[in-house]
Amino acid sequence: MSTKVYVGNLPYTVDSEKLKEMFAEFGEVTEAVVLKDKYSGRSKGFGFVTFASEKDAEKAISEMNEKDV
C-alpha cells in the first residue's frame, strides 16, 4: 500500500525531480510533485512524495522532519 507524505517549506528552487532525489534514499518513491502556481509557474513551496510502502514513508518523516534543505 502506498503512502503519500506532505512536504512543506521547500525552497522555490526545488522542483519535482529534486524532491524525488531527496527522498529516494529512504525507499521507493513512486511519485514526487512540487505544486506550482498556475499563472506564474513558480513553486508554491510545498509538495507531496508518494512511497511504495508505509515503512519507507515513516522513515522519511522521522529523518527529514525539521531538516533544512
All heavy atoms as a GROMACS GRO file, in nm:
protein
  540
    1MET      N    1   0.084  -0.118   0.000
    1MET     CA    2   0.000   0.000   0.000
    1MET      C    3   0.088   0.125   0.000
    1MET      O    4   0.181   0.136   0.079
    1MET     CB    5  -0.089  -0.001   0.124
    1MET     CG    6  -0.173   0.121   0.139
    1MET     SD    7  -0.280   0.110   0.282
    1MET     CE    8  -0.435   0.130   0.200
    2SER      N    9   0.062   0.216  -0.090
    2SER     CA   10   0.143   0.338  -0.098
    2SER      C   11   0.097   0.440   0.005
    2SER      O   12  -0.016   0.438   0.052
    2SER     CB   13   0.135   0.397  -0.239
    2SER     OG   14   0.004   0.440  -0.266
    3THR      N   15   0.190   0.528   0.041
    3THR     CA   16   0.164   0.632   0.140
    3THR      C   17   0.213   0.765   0.088
    3THR      O   18   0.328   0.778   0.045
    3THR     CB   19   0.236   0.599   0.273
    3THR    OG1   20   0.194   0.471   0.318
    3THR    CG2   21   0.206   0.702   0.378
    4LYS      N   22   0.126   0.866   0.092
    4LYS     CA   23   0.159   1.000   0.044
    4LYS      C   24   0.197   1.088   0.162
    4LYS      O   25   0.126   1.090   0.263
    4LYS     CB   26   0.042   1.060  -0.032
    4LYS     CG   27   0.076   1.190  -0.103
    4LYS     CD   28  -0.041   1.242  -0.185
    4LYS     CE   29  -0.045   1.165  -0.315
    4LYS     NZ   30  -0.132   1.230  -0.415
    5VAL      N   31   0.308   1.161   0.148
    5VAL     CA   32   0.361   1.245   0.254
    5VAL      C   33   0.365   1.390   0.206
    5VAL      O   34   0.414   1.418   0.097
    5VAL     CB   35   0.504   1.198   0.293
    5VAL    CG1   36   0.563   1.288   0.398
    5VAL    CG2   37   0.504   1.054   0.339
    6TYR      N   38   0.315   1.480   0.290
    6TYR     CA   39   0.321   1.624   0.262
    6TYR      C   40   0.461   1.674   0.297
    6TYR      O   41   0.516   1.640   0.401
    6TYR     CB   42   0.217   1.698   0.346
    6TYR     CG   43   0.235   1.848   0.348
    6TYR    CD1   44   0.189   1.926   0.242
    6TYR    CD2   45   0.299   1.911   0.453
    6TYR    CE1   46   0.206   2.063   0.243
    6TYR    CE2   47   0.316   2.049   0.454
    6TYR     CZ   48   0.269   2.124   0.349
    6TYR     OH   49   0.287   2.259   0.349
    7VAL      N   50   0.518   1.756   0.209
    7VAL     CA   51   0.650   1.816   0.233
    7VAL      C   52   0.633   1.967   0.218
    7VAL      O   53   0.602   2.016   0.111
    7VAL     CB   54   0.755   1.764   0.132
    7VAL    CG1   55   0.891   1.824   0.163
    7VAL    CG2   56   0.760   1.612   0.132
    8GLY      N   57   0.654   2.039   0.328
    8GLY     CA   58   0.633   2.183   0.327
    8GLY      C   59   0.762   2.261   0.344
    8GLY      O   60   0.868   2.205   0.369
    9ASN      N   61   0.751   2.391   0.328
    9ASN     CA   62   0.862   2.485   0.344
    9ASN      C   63   0.981   2.454   0.253
    9ASN      O   64   1.096   2.461   0.293
    9ASN     CB   65   0.909   2.491   0.490
    9ASN     CG   66   0.801   2.544   0.581
    9ASN    OD1   67   0.730   2.636   0.546
    9ASN    ND2   68   0.789   2.484   0.697
   10LEU      N   69   0.950   2.419   0.130
   10LEU     CA   70   1.056   2.392   0.032
   10LEU      C   71   1.107   2.522  -0.029
   10LEU      O   72   1.029   2.614  -0.053
   10LEU     CB   73   1.002   2.304  -0.082
   10LEU     CG   74   0.966   2.161  -0.048
   10LEU    CD1   75   0.894   2.095  -0.165
   10LEU    CD2   76   1.091   2.083  -0.012
   11PRO      N   77   1.237   2.527  -0.057
   11PRO     CA   78   1.288   2.643  -0.131
   11PRO      C   79   1.223   2.646  -0.271
   11PRO      O   80   1.191   2.540  -0.326
   11PRO     CB   81   1.438   2.616  -0.143
   11PRO     CG   82   1.468   2.512  -0.042
   11PRO     CD   83   1.342   2.434  -0.020
   12TYR      N   84   1.205   2.763  -0.325
   12TYR     CA   85   1.142   2.774  -0.456
   12TYR      C   86   1.226   2.712  -0.568
   12TYR      O   87   1.175   2.688  -0.677
   12TYR     CB   88   1.112   2.921  -0.488
   12TYR     CG   89   1.008   2.979  -0.396
   12TYR    CD1   90   1.038   3.090  -0.318
   12TYR    CD2   91   0.882   2.924  -0.386
   12TYR    CE1   92   0.942   3.144  -0.232
   12TYR    CE2   93   0.786   2.977  -0.301
   12TYR     CZ   94   0.817   3.086  -0.224
   12TYR     OH   95   0.723   3.139  -0.139
   13THR      N   96   1.352   2.682  -0.541
   13THR     CA   97   1.440   2.622  -0.642
   13THR      C   98   1.421   2.471  -0.654
   13THR      O   99   1.469   2.411  -0.748
   13THR     CB  100   1.586   2.651  -0.608
   13THR    OG1  101   1.614   2.603  -0.476
   13THR    CG2  102   1.616   2.799  -0.616
   14VAL      N  103   1.350   2.410  -0.559
   14VAL     CA  104   1.329   2.265  -0.562
   14VAL      C  105   1.215   2.232  -0.658
   14VAL      O  106   1.105   2.284  -0.644
   14VAL     CB  107   1.299   2.209  -0.421
   14VAL    CG1  108   1.262   2.062  -0.428
   14VAL    CG2  109   1.417   2.230  -0.329
   15ASP      N  110   1.244   2.145  -0.756
   15ASP     CA  111   1.140   2.101  -0.848
   15ASP      C  112   1.104   1.955  -0.815
   15ASP      O  113   1.158   1.897  -0.721
   15ASP     CB  114   1.184   2.116  -0.993
   15ASP     CG  115   1.308   2.034  -1.029
   15ASP    OD1  116   1.356   1.954  -0.946
   15ASP    OD2  117   1.358   2.050  -1.141
   16SER      N  118   1.014   1.897  -0.890
   16SER     CA  119   0.967   1.761  -0.862
   16SER      C  120   1.079   1.658  -0.869
   16SER      O  121   1.086   1.566  -0.786
   16SER     CB  122   0.855   1.724  -0.959
   16SER     OG  123   0.743   1.807  -0.938
   17GLU      N  124   1.169   1.673  -0.964
   17GLU     CA  125   1.280   1.578  -0.978
   17GLU      C  126   1.374   1.586  -0.858
   17GLU      O  127   1.418   1.485  -0.804
   17GLU     CB  128   1.357   1.604  -1.108
   17GLU     CG  129   1.462   1.501  -1.139
   17GLU     CD  130   1.407   1.359  -1.156
   17GLU    OE1  131   1.295   1.344  -1.209
   17GLU    OE2  132   1.476   1.264  -1.114
   18LYS      N  133   1.406   1.705  -0.815
   18LYS     CA  134   1.493   1.724  -0.699
   18LYS      C  135   1.427   1.669  -0.572
   18LYS      O  136   1.493   1.606  -0.489
   18LYS     CB  137   1.526   1.873  -0.682
   18LYS     CG  138   1.612   1.904  -0.563
   18LYS     CD  139   1.752   1.848  -0.577
   18LYS     CE  140   1.836   1.890  -0.457
   18LYS     NZ  141   1.961   1.820  -0.451
   19LEU      N  142   1.297   1.690  -0.559
   19LEU     CA  143   1.223   1.637  -0.445
   19LEU      C  144   1.231   1.484  -0.442
   19LEU      O  145   1.255   1.424  -0.337
   19LEU     CB  146   1.077   1.683  -0.451
   19LEU     CG  147   0.988   1.645  -0.333
   19LEU    CD1  148   1.038   1.710  -0.205
   19LEU    CD2  149   0.844   1.685  -0.362
   20LYS      N  150   1.216   1.424  -0.557
   20LYS     CA  151   1.225   1.277  -0.565
   20LYS      C  152   1.364   1.229  -0.526
   20LYS      O  153   1.379   1.132  -0.452
   20LYS     CB  154   1.191   1.230  -0.707
   20LYS     CG  155   1.185   1.080  -0.721
   20LYS     CD  156   1.135   1.039  -0.858
   20LYS     CE  157   1.119   0.889  -0.866
   20LYS     NZ  158   1.059   0.847  -0.993
   21GLU      N  159   1.467   1.298  -0.573
   21GLU     CA  160   1.605   1.263  -0.538
   21GLU      C  161   1.628   1.273  -0.387
   21GLU      O  162   1.696   1.189  -0.329
   21GLU     CB  163   1.704   1.355  -0.610
   21GLU     CG  164   1.713   1.333  -0.758
   21GLU     CD  165   1.799   1.439  -0.827
   21GLU    OE1  166   1.874   1.512  -0.758
   21GLU    OE2  167   1.790   1.449  -0.951
   22MET      N  168   1.574   1.378  -0.325
   22MET     CA  169   1.594   1.400  -0.182
   22MET      C  170   1.535   1.286  -0.098
   22MET      O  171   1.590   1.251   0.006
   22MET     CB  172   1.529   1.532  -0.139
   22MET     CG  173   1.602   1.654  -0.188
   22MET     SD  174   1.519   1.814  -0.161
   22MET     CE  175   1.402   1.788  -0.034
   23PHE      N  176   1.425   1.229  -0.142
   23PHE     CA  177   1.356   1.128  -0.063
   23PHE      C  178   1.383   0.985  -0.109
   23PHE      O  179   1.344   0.890  -0.040
   23PHE     CB  180   1.206   1.156  -0.062
   23PHE     CG  181   1.168   1.266   0.032
   23PHE    CD1  182   1.170   1.398  -0.010
   23PHE    CD2  183   1.133   1.239   0.162
   23PHE    CE1  184   1.138   1.501   0.076
   23PHE    CE2  185   1.100   1.341   0.250
   23PHE     CZ  186   1.103   1.472   0.208
   24ALA      N  187   1.451   0.966  -0.219
   24ALA     CA  188   1.477   0.832  -0.272
   24ALA      C  189   1.565   0.747  -0.180
   24ALA      O  190   1.556   0.625  -0.181
   24ALA     CB  191   1.541   0.841  -0.411
   25GLU      N  192   1.647   0.811  -0.098
   25GLU     CA  193   1.735   0.736  -0.007
   25GLU      C  194   1.657   0.662   0.102
   25GLU      O  195   1.709   0.573   0.165
   25GLU     CB  196   1.838   0.829   0.056
   25GLU     CG  197   1.779   0.930   0.153
   25GLU     CD  198   1.884   1.024   0.210
   25GLU    OE1  199   1.945   0.989   0.311
   25GLU    OE2  200   1.904   1.131   0.149
   26PHE      N  201   1.531   0.697   0.122
   26PHE     CA  202   1.451   0.635   0.228
   26PHE      C  203   1.366   0.518   0.178
   26PHE      O  204   1.306   0.448   0.258
   26PHE     CB  205   1.362   0.739   0.294
   26PHE     CG  206   1.441   0.854   0.350
   26PHE    CD1  207   1.436   0.979   0.290
   26PHE    CD2  208   1.523   0.836   0.460
   26PHE    CE1  209   1.510   1.084   0.341
   26PHE    CE2  210   1.597   0.941   0.511
   26PHE     CZ  211   1.591   1.065   0.451
   27GLY      N  212   1.360   0.500   0.048
   27GLY     CA  213   1.283   0.390  -0.008
   27GLY      C  214   1.234   0.422  -0.147
   27GLY      O  215   1.272   0.524  -0.206
   28GLU      N  216   1.150   0.335  -0.199
   28GLU     CA  217   1.099   0.351  -0.335
   28GLU      C  218   0.996   0.463  -0.342
   28GLU      O  219   0.890   0.456  -0.280
   28GLU     CB  220   1.035   0.221  -0.384
   28GLU     CG  221   0.985   0.229  -0.526
   28GLU     CD  222   0.912   0.104  -0.570
   28GLU    OE1  223   0.918   0.002  -0.500
   28GLU    OE2  224   0.849   0.112  -0.677
   29VAL      N  225   1.030   0.566  -0.417
   29VAL     CA  226   0.940   0.680  -0.438
   29VAL      C  227   0.866   0.656  -0.570
   29VAL      O  228   0.928   0.646  -0.675
   29VAL     CB  229   1.018   0.814  -0.444
   29VAL    CG1  230   0.924   0.928  -0.478
   29VAL    CG2  231   1.090   0.839  -0.313
   30THR      N  232   0.734   0.646  -0.562
   30THR     CA  233   0.656   0.622  -0.684
   30THR      C  234   0.615   0.752  -0.752
   30THR      O  235   0.590   0.754  -0.872
   30THR     CB  236   0.530   0.539  -0.653
   30THR    OG1  237   0.452   0.605  -0.554
   30THR    CG2  238   0.569   0.401  -0.602
   31GLU      N  239   0.609   0.861  -0.673
   31GLU     CA  240   0.572   0.991  -0.730
   31GLU      C  241   0.621   1.102  -0.638
   31GLU      O  242   0.618   1.088  -0.516
   31GLU     CB  243   0.421   1.001  -0.744
   31GLU     CG  244   0.373   1.130  -0.805
   31GLU     CD  245   0.221   1.138  -0.814
   31GLU    OE1  246   0.152   1.092  -0.722
   31GLU    OE2  247   0.174   1.193  -0.914
   32ALA      N  248   0.667   1.210  -0.698
   32ALA     CA  249   0.705   1.330  -0.622
   32ALA      C  250   0.660   1.451  -0.703
   32ALA      O  251   0.692   1.463  -0.821
   32ALA     CB  252   0.856   1.334  -0.600
   33VAL      N  253   0.582   1.536  -0.639
   33VAL     CA  254   0.524   1.651  -0.709
   33VAL      C  255   0.540   1.776  -0.625
   33VAL      O  256   0.503   1.779  -0.508
   33VAL     CB  257   0.374   1.629  -0.737
   33VAL    CG1  258   0.313   1.750  -0.805
   33VAL    CG2  259   0.351   1.505  -0.819
   34VAL      N  260   0.597   1.881  -0.686
   34VAL     CA  261   0.601   2.013  -0.624
   34VAL      C  262   0.491   2.093  -0.690
   34VAL      O  263   0.486   2.104  -0.813
   34VAL     CB  264   0.739   2.081  -0.645
   34VAL    CG1  265   0.736   2.225  -0.596
   34VAL    CG2  266   0.849   2.003  -0.575
   35LEU      N  267   0.401   2.149  -0.611
   35LEU     CA  268   0.291   2.226  -0.666
   35LEU      C  269   0.339   2.362  -0.712
   35LEU      O  270   0.423   2.424  -0.647
   35LEU     CB  271   0.179   2.240  -0.564
   35LEU     CG  272   0.085   2.119  -0.562
   35LEU    CD1  273   0.153   1.998  -0.504
   35LEU    CD2  274  -0.041   2.151  -0.492
   36LYS      N  275   0.284   2.405  -0.826
   36LYS     CA  276   0.322   2.534  -0.885
   36LYS      C  277   0.201   2.621  -0.906
   36LYS      O  278   0.091   2.572  -0.928
   36LYS     CB  279   0.391   2.510  -1.019
   36LYS     CG  280   0.521   2.436  -1.008
   36LYS     CD  281   0.586   2.419  -1.144
   36LYS     CE  282   0.718   2.346  -1.129
   36LYS     NZ  283   0.788   2.339  -1.256
   37ASP      N  284   0.225   2.751  -0.903
   37ASP     CA  285   0.120   2.848  -0.932
   37ASP      C  286   0.082   2.835  -1.080
   37ASP      O  287   0.170   2.831  -1.166
   37ASP     CB  288   0.171   2.990  -0.904
   37ASP     CG  289   0.065   3.093  -0.930
   37ASP    OD1  290  -0.022   3.113  -0.844
   37ASP    OD2  291   0.069   3.154  -1.040
   38LYS      N  292  -0.047   2.827  -1.108
   38LYS     CA  293  -0.089   2.804  -1.246
   38LYS      C  294  -0.066   2.923  -1.338
   38LYS      O  295  -0.060   2.908  -1.459
   38LYS     CB  296  -0.234   2.759  -1.252
   38LYS     CG  297  -0.334   2.861  -1.208
   38LYS     CD  298  -0.475   2.802  -1.218
   38LYS     CE  299  -0.579   2.898  -1.165
   38LYS     NZ  300  -0.713   2.840  -1.175
   39TYR      N  301  -0.050   3.042  -1.281
   39TYR     CA  302  -0.030   3.161  -1.365
   39TYR      C  303   0.117   3.193  -1.386
   39TYR      O  304   0.160   3.220  -1.497
   39TYR     CB  305  -0.102   3.281  -1.305
   39TYR     CG  306  -0.251   3.260  -1.296
   39TYR    CD1  307  -0.314   3.244  -1.174
   39TYR    CD2  308  -0.329   3.255  -1.411
   39TYR    CE1  309  -0.450   3.223  -1.166
   39TYR    CE2  310  -0.466   3.234  -1.405
   39TYR     CZ  311  -0.525   3.218  -1.282
   39TYR     OH  312  -0.661   3.196  -1.274
   40SER      N  313   0.194   3.188  -1.279
   40SER     CA  314   0.336   3.225  -1.290
   40SER      C  315   0.426   3.104  -1.315
   40SER      O  316   0.538   3.120  -1.361
   40SER     CB  317   0.383   3.297  -1.163
   40SER     OG  318   0.385   3.206  -1.054
   41GLY      N  319   0.381   2.984  -1.279
   41GLY     CA  320   0.464   2.865  -1.294
   41GLY      C  321   0.564   2.850  -1.180
   41GLY      O  322   0.642   2.755  -1.179
   42ARG      N  323   0.562   2.942  -1.085
   42ARG     CA  324   0.657   2.938  -0.972
   42ARG      C  325   0.609   2.836  -0.868
   42ARG      O  326   0.490   2.820  -0.845
   42ARG     CB  327   0.664   3.077  -0.910
   42ARG     CG  328   0.760   3.087  -0.795
   42ARG     CD  329   0.766   3.229  -0.745
   42ARG     NE  330   0.838   3.233  -0.619
   42ARG     CZ  331   0.828   3.327  -0.530
   42ARG    NH1  332   0.749   3.430  -0.552
   42ARG    NH2  333   0.897   3.323  -0.420
   43SER      N  334   0.705   2.772  -0.805
   43SER     CA  335   0.674   2.677  -0.699
   43SER      C  336   0.594   2.744  -0.588
   43SER      O  337   0.617   2.860  -0.554
   43SER     CB  338   0.804   2.621  -0.642
   43SER     OG  339   0.780   2.551  -0.521
   44LYS      N  340   0.503   2.669  -0.528
   44LYS     CA  341   0.428   2.719  -0.413
   44LYS      C  342   0.500   2.689  -0.282
   44LYS      O  343   0.452   2.726  -0.175
   44LYS     CB  344   0.288   2.658  -0.410
   44LYS     CG  345   0.198   2.710  -0.521
   44LYS     CD  346   0.057   2.660  -0.501
   44LYS     CE  347  -0.036   2.724  -0.602
   44LYS     NZ  348  -0.176   2.688  -0.576
   45GLY      N  349   0.612   2.618  -0.289
   45GLY     CA  350   0.692   2.592  -0.170
   45GLY      C  351   0.652   2.467  -0.093
   45GLY      O  352   0.697   2.446   0.018
   46PHE      N  353   0.568   2.384  -0.154
   46PHE     CA  354   0.533   2.257  -0.091
   46PHE      C  355   0.501   2.153  -0.198
   46PHE      O  356   0.483   2.186  -0.314
   46PHE     CB  357   0.416   2.272   0.007
   46PHE     CG  358   0.284   2.303  -0.058
   46PHE    CD1  359   0.196   2.201  -0.089
   46PHE    CD2  360   0.246   2.433  -0.084
   46PHE    CE1  361   0.073   2.229  -0.147
   46PHE    CE2  362   0.124   2.463  -0.141
   46PHE     CZ  363   0.037   2.359  -0.172
   47GLY      N  364   0.496   2.029  -0.154
   47GLY     CA  365   0.467   1.921  -0.247
   47GLY      C  366   0.430   1.794  -0.174
   47GLY      O  367   0.410   1.794  -0.052
   48PHE      N  368   0.425   1.685  -0.250
   48PHE     CA  369   0.388   1.555  -0.195
   48PHE      C  370   0.481   1.449  -0.252
   48PHE      O  371   0.517   1.453  -0.369
   48PHE     CB  372   0.243   1.521  -0.233
   48PHE     CG  373   0.143   1.614  -0.174
   48PHE    CD1  374   0.100   1.725  -0.244
   48PHE    CD2  375   0.093   1.593  -0.047
   48PHE    CE1  376   0.008   1.814  -0.190
   48PHE    CE2  377   0.002   1.680   0.008
   48PHE     CZ  378  -0.042   1.791  -0.063
   49VAL      N  379   0.518   1.355  -0.165
   49VAL     CA  380   0.601   1.241  -0.206
   49VAL      C  381   0.522   1.115  -0.173
   49VAL      O  382   0.475   1.098  -0.060
   49VAL     CB  383   0.736   1.239  -0.133
   49VAL    CG1  384   0.817   1.118  -0.174
   49VAL    CG2  385   0.814   1.366  -0.158
   50THR      N  386   0.508   1.026  -0.272
   50THR     CA  387   0.437   0.901  -0.251
   50THR      C  388   0.538   0.788  -0.246
   50THR      O  389   0.618   0.771  -0.339
   50THR     CB  390   0.335   0.875  -0.364
   50THR    OG1  391   0.248   0.987  -0.373
   50THR    CG2  392   0.255   0.749  -0.338
   51PHE      N  393   0.535   0.713  -0.138
   51PHE     CA  394   0.624   0.599  -0.118
   51PHE      C  395   0.549   0.469  -0.145
   51PHE      O  396   0.428   0.460  -0.120
   51PHE     CB  397   0.678   0.596   0.025
   51PHE     CG  398   0.778   0.702   0.054
   51PHE    CD1  399   0.739   0.825   0.105
   51PHE    CD2  400   0.913   0.680   0.030
   51PHE    CE1  401   0.832   0.923   0.132
   51PHE    CE2  402   1.006   0.778   0.056
   51PHE     CZ  403   0.966   0.899   0.107
   52ALA      N  404   0.622   0.367  -0.191
   52ALA     CA  405   0.562   0.238  -0.219
   52ALA      C  406   0.517   0.168  -0.091
   52ALA      O  407   0.423   0.089  -0.094
   52ALA     CB  408   0.660   0.150  -0.296
   53SER      N  409   0.586   0.196   0.020
   53SER     CA  410   0.548   0.131   0.145
   53SER      C  411   0.534   0.232   0.258
   53SER      O  412   0.601   0.336   0.260
   53SER     CB  413   0.650   0.025   0.184
   53SER     OG  414   0.765   0.083   0.238
   54GLU      N  415   0.450   0.200   0.354
   54GLU     CA  416   0.428   0.287   0.469
   54GLU      C  417   0.554   0.295   0.555
   54GLU      O  418   0.585   0.400   0.611
   54GLU     CB  419   0.311   0.234   0.552
   54GLU     CG  420   0.271   0.326   0.664
   54GLU     CD  421   0.147   0.279   0.736
   54GLU    OE1  422   0.072   0.197   0.682
   54GLU    OE2  423   0.126   0.325   0.850
   55LYS      N  424   0.627   0.186   0.562
   55LYS     CA  425   0.751   0.182   0.642
   55LYS      C  426   0.852   0.284   0.589
   55LYS      O  427   0.916   0.356   0.667
   55LYS     CB  428   0.810   0.041   0.637
   55LYS     CG  429   0.937   0.024   0.715
   55LYS     CD  430   0.990  -0.117   0.699
   55LYS     CE  431   1.130  -0.128   0.760
   55LYS     NZ  432   1.192  -0.256   0.732
   56ASP      N  433   0.868   0.291   0.458
   56ASP     CA  434   0.960   0.388   0.397
   56ASP      C  435   0.915   0.531   0.424
   56ASP      O  436   0.996   0.619   0.450
   56ASP     CB  437   0.972   0.364   0.247
   56ASP     CG  438   1.038   0.231   0.213
   56ASP    OD1  439   1.107   0.175   0.300
   56ASP    OD2  440   1.020   0.184   0.098
   57ALA      N  441   0.785   0.553   0.417
   57ALA     CA  442   0.730   0.687   0.442
   57ALA      C  443   0.757   0.730   0.586
   57ALA      O  444   0.798   0.843   0.612
   57ALA     CB  445   0.581   0.689   0.413
   58GLU      N  446   0.737   0.639   0.680
   58GLU     CA  447   0.762   0.670   0.821
   58GLU      C  448   0.908   0.701   0.846
   58GLU      O  449   0.942   0.791   0.923
   58GLU     CB  450   0.716   0.554   0.909
   58GLU     CG  451   0.565   0.541   0.914
   58GLU     CD  452   0.518   0.418   0.988
   58GLU    OE1  453   0.603   0.339   1.037
   58GLU    OE2  454   0.395   0.399   0.996
   59LYS      N  455   0.997   0.626   0.780
   59LYS     CA  456   1.141   0.651   0.793
   59LYS      C  457   1.175   0.790   0.739
   59LYS      O  458   1.251   0.864   0.802
   59LYS     CB  459   1.220   0.544   0.720
   59LYS     CG  460   1.370   0.559   0.734
   59LYS     CD  461   1.443   0.449   0.661
   59LYS     CE  462   1.593   0.470   0.673
   59LYS     NZ  463   1.668   0.374   0.595
   60ALA      N  464   1.121   0.825   0.624
   60ALA     CA  465   1.148   0.956   0.564
   60ALA      C  466   1.097   1.068   0.654
   60ALA      O  467   1.166   1.169   0.673
   60ALA     CB  468   1.082   0.964   0.427
   61ILE      N  469   0.980   1.050   0.711
   61ILE     CA  470   0.924   1.152   0.800
   61ILE      C  471   1.014   1.173   0.921
   61ILE      O  472   1.046   1.286   0.957
   61ILE     CB  473   0.781   1.114   0.844
   61ILE    CG1  474   0.685   1.124   0.726
   61ILE    CG2  475   0.734   1.205   0.958
   61ILE    CD1  476   0.550   1.062   0.752
   62SER      N  477   1.058   1.064   0.981
   62SER     CA  478   1.141   1.078   1.102
   62SER      C  479   1.278   1.138   1.070
   62SER      O  480   1.332   1.214   1.149
   62SER     CB  481   1.156   0.944   1.172
   62SER     OG  482   1.231   0.853   1.095
   63GLU      N  483   1.333   1.107   0.954
   63GLU     CA  484   1.465   1.157   0.916
   63GLU      C  485   1.461   1.302   0.865
   63GLU      O  486   1.556   1.378   0.889
   63GLU     CB  487   1.527   1.068   0.809
   63GLU     CG  488   1.560   0.929   0.854
   63GLU     CD  489   1.681   0.922   0.944
   63GLU    OE1  490   1.774   1.004   0.928
   63GLU    OE2  491   1.682   0.834   1.031
   64MET      N  492   1.356   1.338   0.794
   64MET     CA  493   1.353   1.469   0.729
   64MET      C  494   1.276   1.576   0.807
   64MET      O  495   1.285   1.694   0.775
   64MET     CB  496   1.291   1.457   0.590
   64MET     CG  497   1.371   1.374   0.493
   64MET     SD  498   1.529   1.448   0.451
   64MET     CE  499   1.479   1.572   0.334
   65ASN      N  500   1.205   1.538   0.912
   65ASN     CA  501   1.128   1.635   0.990
   65ASN      C  502   1.221   1.739   1.052
   65ASN      O  503   1.321   1.705   1.115
   65ASN     CB  504   1.049   1.563   1.100
   65ASN     CG  505   0.948   1.654   1.164
   65ASN    OD1  506   0.893   1.743   1.100
   65ASN    ND2  507   0.923   1.631   1.290
   66GLU      N  508   1.191   1.867   1.029
   66GLU     CA  509   1.267   1.981   1.080
   66GLU      C  510   1.408   1.994   1.019
   66GLU      O  511   1.491   2.068   1.069
   66GLU     CB  512   1.280   1.974   1.233
   66GLU     CG  513   1.149   1.975   1.307
   66GLU     CD  514   1.073   2.105   1.294
   66GLU    OE1  515   1.135   2.211   1.285
   66GLU    OE2  516   0.948   2.099   1.291
   67LYS      N  517   1.435   1.923   0.911
   67LYS     CA  518   1.565   1.929   0.846
   67LYS      C  519   1.567   2.043   0.743
   67LYS      O  520   1.472   2.061   0.668
   67LYS     CB  521   1.597   1.796   0.777
   67LYS     CG  522   1.735   1.792   0.715
   67LYS     CD  523   1.763   1.656   0.657
   67LYS     CE  524   1.900   1.655   0.593
   67LYS     NZ  525   1.927   1.525   0.529
   68ASP      N  526   1.676   2.120   0.740
   68ASP     CA  527   1.691   2.226   0.640
   68ASP      C  528   1.736   2.164   0.508
   68ASP      O  529   1.824   2.079   0.505
   68ASP     CB  530   1.795   2.329   0.685
   68ASP     CG  531   1.744   2.416   0.797
   68ASP    OD1  532   1.621   2.432   0.810
   68ASP    OD2  533   1.828   2.469   0.873
   69VAL      N  534   1.678   2.214   0.401
   69VAL     CA  535   1.714   2.166   0.267
   69VAL      C  536   1.802   2.269   0.202
   69VAL      O  537   1.774   2.384   0.200
   69VAL     CB  538   1.588   2.142   0.182
   69VAL    CG1  539   1.625   2.099   0.041
   69VAL    CG2  540   1.497   2.040   0.247
   0.00000   0.00000   0.00000
